[in-house]
Amino acid sequence: MKPTQILETCLYVEDLRGSKEYYSKVLGLDLLVEEEGRHLFFRCGETMLLLFLADATEKHDSELDVPTHGSRGRGHCCFTMREEEIDGWKKHLGEMGIDIE
């Protein structure tokens, strides 16, 4: 028995406003939840991308259903796309000033 997919990915950010702009406007993800000064949750296909303000989420907030989170060091997230969309994504990211590795 094996898991069938990753349900959610958590990344820790220092700038929620800039992250919201990037993931919603550049990548076109749908923002589902925004907790001011704490976290953003985006829908990405059938999965979720959770962005947490690193320092704010290490402390428990009893008024929120979301448990504490925390991480140190660099993170990584890789998105998939259909092969026929690669050139379109390269063009879009270039127009948005995003470097492609």
C-alpha positions as semicolon CSV with decimal commas, in nm:
position;residue;x (nm);y (nm);z (nm)
1;M;0,000;0,000;0,000
2;K;0,133;0,348;-0,094
3;P;0,005;0,704;-0,074
4;T;-0,150;0,815;-0,405
5;Q;-0,046;1,181;-0,400
6;I;0,068;1,465;-0,177
7;L;-0,237;1,638;-0,031
8;E;-0,064;1,958;0,070
9;T;0,275;2,126;0,066
10;C;0,381;2,380;0,329
11;L;0,626;2,659;0,256
12;Y;0,745;2,921;0,502
13;V;0,770;3,278;0,382
14;E;0,882;3,615;0,515
15;D;0,647;3,828;0,303
16;L;0,281;3,723;0,287
17;R;0,177;4,015;0,068
18;G;0,448;3,947;-0,191
19;S;0,379;3,573;-0,175
20;K;0,007;3,632;-0,228
21;E;0,085;3,843;-0,535
22;Y;0,325;3,583;-0,677
23;Y;0,116;3,270;-0,628
24;S;-0,216;3,428;-0,728
25;K;-0,112;3,662;-1,011
26;V;0,202;3,500;-1,155
27;L;0,104;3,134;-1,113
28;G;-0,273;3,188;-1,116
29;L;-0,350;2,977;-0,807
30;D;-0,685;3,031;-0,634
31;L;-0,656;3,175;-0,283
32;L;-0,891;2,985;-0,051
33;V;-0,791;3,101;0,297
34;E;-0,611;3,411;0,420
35;E;-0,535;3,470;0,786
36;E;-0,385;3,819;0,808
37;G;-0,028;3,809;0,936
38;R;-0,021;3,429;0,959
39;H;-0,098;3,217;0,652
40;L;-0,233;3,180;0,297
41;F;-0,385;2,861;0,156
42;F;-0,402;2,814;-0,222
43;R;-0,575;2,547;-0,431
44;C;-0,338;2,386;-0,682
45;G;-0,523;2,128;-0,890
46;E;-0,642;1,862;-0,648
47;T;-0,391;1,963;-0,379
48;M;-0,320;2,257;-0,151
49;L;-0,024;2,490;-0,115
50;L;0,001;2,629;0,237
51;L;0,216;2,938;0,293
52;F;0,296;3,025;0,653
53;L;0,464;3,333;0,791
54;A;0,747;3,147;0,962
55;D;0,770;3,336;1,292
56;A;0,394;3,378;1,339
57;T;0,310;3,009;1,308
58;E;0,549;2,871;1,567
59;K;0,317;2,997;1,842
60;H;-0,018;2,829;1,914
61;D;-0,332;3,037;1,853
62;S;-0,629;2,873;2,027
63;E;-0,875;3,070;1,811
64;L;-0,756;2,904;1,490
65;D;-0,820;2,549;1,369
66;V;-0,473;2,539;1,212
67;P;-0,203;2,387;1,436
68;T;0,141;2,535;1,486
69;H;0,390;2,499;1,201
70;G;0,757;2,574;1,167
71;S;1,063;2,500;0,963
72;R;1,417;2,619;0,927
73;G;1,631;2,636;0,618
74;R;1,538;2,653;0,254
75;G;1,227;2,489;0,115
76;H;1,140;2,358;-0,228
77;C;0,821;2,308;-0,423
78;C;0,791;2,193;-0,784
79;F;0,476;2,235;-0,993
80;T;0,375;2,011;-1,282
81;M;0,234;2,118;-1,616
82;R;0,127;1,951;-1,935
83;E;0,405;1,917;-2,194
84;E;0,214;2,124;-2,449
85;E;0,205;2,417;-2,201
86;I;0,582;2,444;-2,141
87;D;0,647;2,712;-2,405
88;G;0,349;2,913;-2,284
89;W;0,474;2,898;-1,924
90;K;0,826;3,003;-2,028
91;K;0,680;3,303;-2,210
92;H;0,448;3,394;-1,921
93;L;0,720;3,368;-1,656
94;G;0,962;3,567;-1,871
95;E;0,703;3,843;-1,913
96;M;0,658;3,847;-1,534
97;G;1,035;3,883;-1,480
98;I;1,073;3,537;-1,323
99;D;1,403;3,353;-1,380
100;I;1,379;2,992;-1,494
101;E;1,639;2,751;-1,357
